[in-house]
Structure formats: structure tokens, C-alpha cells
Amino acid sequence: MDRNTRPLSVTILACIFLLVGAAGFVFHFRELLPLQRDGLIVECTEILAVVAGAFMLRGHNWARWLALAWMAFHVAISIGDPVKKLTMHAVIFILIAWILLRPPAGRYFRGAPAT
């Protein structure tokens, strides 16, 4: 595989991040209207998912680390919730880490432009 060829798994994952971020932003948008601090924080996290997805498609290495941090954040805020929610977030985090830290993804992100 060429360094500049994006693995299909990265393409799919980046598109999922784009969709989840955009859908979450739309779903939680009504929480912005009363200008609540929590609503603003939620919307910022949704924007980060969109940014991570878009820049993973462009091959930026920092975007895969942002995606991992975004999911790790979700695991962290699930602590104290029902075990089922924490377990699901942890499993999804492990799957995302497996996709983004495999050698084909590493080659793809190393071949990305630095700017």
C-alpha cells in the first residue's frame, strides 16, 4: 500500500466521525438557545468530532489523535454511569484505537502534509 493511499477503515471511521458529529450538533442545537454552558460544551465536542473526521480524510496525523482523545473523553464521562454505557464506550474506543494505530493507518498519516 502506498503511503498516500487512505485505508478503507480510516475512510469509514472518518465518515462516521463526520456523521456522528453533525447529527449530534443538530440534535443538541436546541440546548444552545437558552445559552446554557453545558449546551455550549456539548456542541463544541460535536464540532471536534466533525473536525477530526474531516482532517482524518485529509491525512492529518493530529486528527487521528483528536479522534482518540474525543472517544477517550466519552469513556471518561461514562464512568459512574451504568456499566453498560461505560462498557460500550470502552469497546468503541478500543475499536477506534485498533483502526487508527494499525500500520496501514500509520503509513497513511505519516504521508500527510505537515500543514
BALOBA-1460 file (C-alpha; in Angstrom, 3 decimals):
// residues 115
<rec num="1" residu="m" x="0.000" y="0.000" z="0.000"/>
<rec num="2" residu="d" x="1.247" y="3.440" z="-0.973"/>
<rec num="3" residu="r" x="1.848" y="5.922" z="1.881"/>
<rec num="4" residu="n" x="-0.725" y="8.266" z="0.375"/>
<rec num="5" residu="t" x="-3.437" y="5.633" z="-0.100"/>
<rec num="6" residu="r" x="-6.085" y="6.002" z="2.573"/>
<rec num="7" residu="p" x="-7.099" y="2.670" z="4.132"/>
<rec num="8" residu="l" x="-10.797" y="1.893" z="3.743"/>
<rec num="9" residu="s" x="-11.124" y="1.508" z="7.522"/>
<rec num="10" residu="v" x="-9.864" y="5.074" z="8.047"/>
<rec num="11" residu="t" x="-12.261" y="6.381" z="5.379"/>
<rec num="12" residu="i" x="-15.224" y="4.665" z="7.022"/>
<rec num="13" residu="l" x="-14.205" y="5.795" z="10.509"/>
<rec num="14" residu="a" x="-13.672" y="9.395" z="9.381"/>
<rec num="15" residu="c" x="-17.120" y="9.407" z="7.746"/>
<rec num="16" residu="i" x="-18.648" y="8.032" z="10.949"/>
<rec num="17" residu="f" x="-16.999" y="10.839" z="12.917"/>
<rec num="18" residu="l" x="-18.385" y="13.369" z="10.431"/>
<rec num="19" residu="l" x="-21.888" y="11.904" z="10.652"/>
<rec num="20" residu="v" x="-21.919" y="11.484" z="14.434"/>
<rec num="21" residu="g" x="-20.571" y="14.998" z="14.954"/>
<rec num="22" residu="a" x="-23.027" y="16.614" z="12.532"/>
<rec num="23" residu="a" x="-26.010" y="14.622" z="13.812"/>
<rec num="24" residu="g" x="-25.068" y="15.343" z="17.411"/>
<rec num="25" residu="f" x="-24.694" y="19.033" z="16.645"/>
<rec num="26" residu="v" x="-28.161" y="19.177" z="15.074"/>
<rec num="27" residu="f" x="-29.733" y="17.081" z="17.842"/>
<rec num="28" residu="h" x="-28.235" y="19.165" z="20.658"/>
<rec num="29" residu="f" x="-28.633" y="22.531" z="18.915"/>
<rec num="30" residu="r" x="-31.794" y="23.377" z="20.886"/>
<rec num="31" residu="e" x="-29.663" y="23.291" z="24.050"/>
<rec num="32" residu="l" x="-27.747" y="26.308" z="22.705"/>
<rec num="33" residu="l" x="-30.798" y="28.534" z="22.513"/>
<rec num="34" residu="p" x="-31.037" y="29.285" z="26.252"/>
<rec num="35" residu="l" x="-27.252" y="29.806" z="26.168"/>
<rec num="36" residu="q" x="-26.522" y="27.189" z="28.788"/>
<rec num="37" residu="r" x="-22.872" y="26.424" z="29.471"/>
<rec num="38" residu="d" x="-23.427" y="22.659" z="29.228"/>
<rec num="39" residu="g" x="-25.089" y="23.049" z="25.838"/>
<rec num="40" residu="l" x="-22.104" y="25.005" z="24.544"/>
<rec num="41" residu="i" x="-19.685" y="22.335" z="25.786"/>
<rec num="42" residu="v" x="-21.714" y="19.569" z="24.120"/>
<rec num="43" residu="e" x="-21.796" y="21.466" z="20.826"/>
<rec num="44" residu="c" x="-18.033" y="22.047" z="20.988"/>
<rec num="45" residu="t" x="-17.437" y="18.315" z="21.412"/>
<rec num="46" residu="e" x="-19.644" y="17.637" z="18.384"/>
<rec num="47" residu="i" x="-17.663" y="20.153" z="16.339"/>
<rec num="48" residu="l" x="-14.451" y="18.393" z="17.401"/>
<rec num="49" residu="a" x="-15.826" y="15.121" z="16.002"/>
<rec num="50" residu="v" x="-16.518" y="16.816" z="12.660"/>
<rec num="51" residu="v" x="-13.042" y="18.380" z="12.622"/>
<rec num="52" residu="a" x="-11.409" y="15.033" z="13.451"/>
<rec num="53" residu="g" x="-13.337" y="13.264" z="10.695"/>
<rec num="54" residu="a" x="-12.673" y="15.909" z="8.060"/>
<rec num="55" residu="f" x="-8.965" y="16.142" z="8.734"/>
<rec num="56" residu="m" x="-8.523" y="12.369" z="9.010"/>
<rec num="57" residu="l" x="-9.851" y="12.225" z="5.447"/>
<rec num="58" residu="r" x="-7.162" y="14.744" z="4.511"/>
<rec num="59" residu="g" x="-4.485" y="12.623" z="6.205"/>
<rec num="60" residu="h" x="-3.523" y="14.871" z="9.107"/>
<rec num="61" residu="n" x="-1.887" y="12.882" z="11.892"/>
<rec num="62" residu="w" x="-3.121" y="15.181" z="14.659"/>
<rec num="63" residu="a" x="-6.707" y="14.404" z="13.596"/>
<rec num="64" residu="r" x="-6.389" y="10.728" z="14.466"/>
<rec num="65" residu="w" x="-5.108" y="11.698" z="17.904"/>
<rec num="66" residu="l" x="-8.020" y="14.117" z="18.257"/>
<rec num="67" residu="a" x="-10.414" y="11.282" z="17.365"/>
<rec num="68" residu="l" x="-8.819" y="9.050" z="20.007"/>
<rec num="69" residu="a" x="-8.948" y="11.834" z="22.597"/>
<rec num="70" residu="w" x="-12.601" y="12.527" z="21.704"/>
<rec num="71" residu="m" x="-13.523" y="8.910" z="22.299"/>
<rec num="72" residu="a" x="-11.392" y="8.669" z="25.463"/>
<rec num="73" residu="f" x="-13.309" y="11.694" z="26.763"/>
<rec num="74" residu="h" x="-16.562" y="9.800" z="26.193"/>
<rec num="75" residu="v" x="-15.189" y="6.811" z="28.096"/>
<rec num="76" residu="a" x="-14.159" y="9.105" z="30.963"/>
<rec num="77" residu="i" x="-17.543" y="10.818" z="31.247"/>
<rec num="78" residu="s" x="-19.225" y="7.394" z="31.209"/>
<rec num="79" residu="i" x="-17.560" y="6.492" z="34.495"/>
<rec num="80" residu="g" x="-20.279" y="6.496" z="37.115"/>
<rec num="81" residu="d" x="-22.988" y="5.762" z="34.543"/>
<rec num="82" residu="p" x="-24.461" y="2.298" z="34.193"/>
<rec num="83" residu="v" x="-21.764" y="-0.285" z="33.448"/>
<rec num="84" residu="k" x="-23.398" y="-0.999" z="30.098"/>
<rec num="85" residu="k" x="-22.735" y="2.570" z="28.849"/>
<rec num="86" residu="l" x="-19.138" y="2.553" z="30.090"/>
<rec num="87" residu="t" x="-18.530" y="-0.843" z="28.516"/>
<rec num="88" residu="m" x="-19.930" y="0.239" z="25.143"/>
<rec num="89" residu="h" x="-17.820" y="3.402" z="25.091"/>
<rec num="90" residu="a" x="-14.720" y="1.407" z="26.076"/>
<rec num="91" residu="v" x="-15.320" y="-1.190" z="23.350"/>
<rec num="92" residu="i" x="-15.851" y="1.530" z="20.740"/>
<rec num="93" residu="f" x="-12.672" y="3.282" z="21.930"/>
<rec num="94" residu="i" x="-10.682" y="0.060" z="21.575"/>
<rec num="95" residu="l" x="-12.052" y="-0.488" z="18.058"/>
<rec num="96" residu="i" x="-11.208" y="3.081" z="17.024"/>
<rec num="97" residu="a" x="-7.713" y="2.772" z="18.520"/>
<rec num="98" residu="w" x="-7.196" y="-0.525" z="16.697"/>
<rec num="99" residu="i" x="-8.176" y="1.060" z="13.371"/>
<rec num="100" residu="l" x="-6.148" y="4.244" z="13.811"/>
<rec num="101" residu="l" x="-2.997" y="2.710" z="15.289"/>
<rec num="102" residu="r" x="-2.531" y="-0.166" z="12.849"/>
<rec num="103" residu="p" x="0.444" y="0.009" z="10.456"/>
<rec num="104" residu="p" x="-1.630" y="0.860" z="7.325"/>
<rec num="105" residu="a" x="-3.147" y="3.867" z="9.100"/>
<rec num="106" residu="g" x="0.269" y="4.875" z="10.420"/>
<rec num="107" residu="r" x="1.714" y="4.855" z="6.902"/>
<rec num="108" residu="y" x="-1.214" y="6.909" z="5.621"/>
<rec num="109" residu="f" x="-0.932" y="9.553" z="8.335"/>
<rec num="110" residu="r" x="2.864" y="9.768" z="8.032"/>
<rec num="111" residu="g" x="2.470" y="10.557" z="4.340"/>
<rec num="112" residu="a" x="0.190" y="13.521" z="5.070"/>
<rec num="113" residu="p" x="1.238" y="17.124" z="4.587"/>
<rec num="114" residu="a" x="2.542" y="18.869" z="7.695"/>
<rec num="115" residu="t" x="0.399" y="21.974" z="7.182"/>
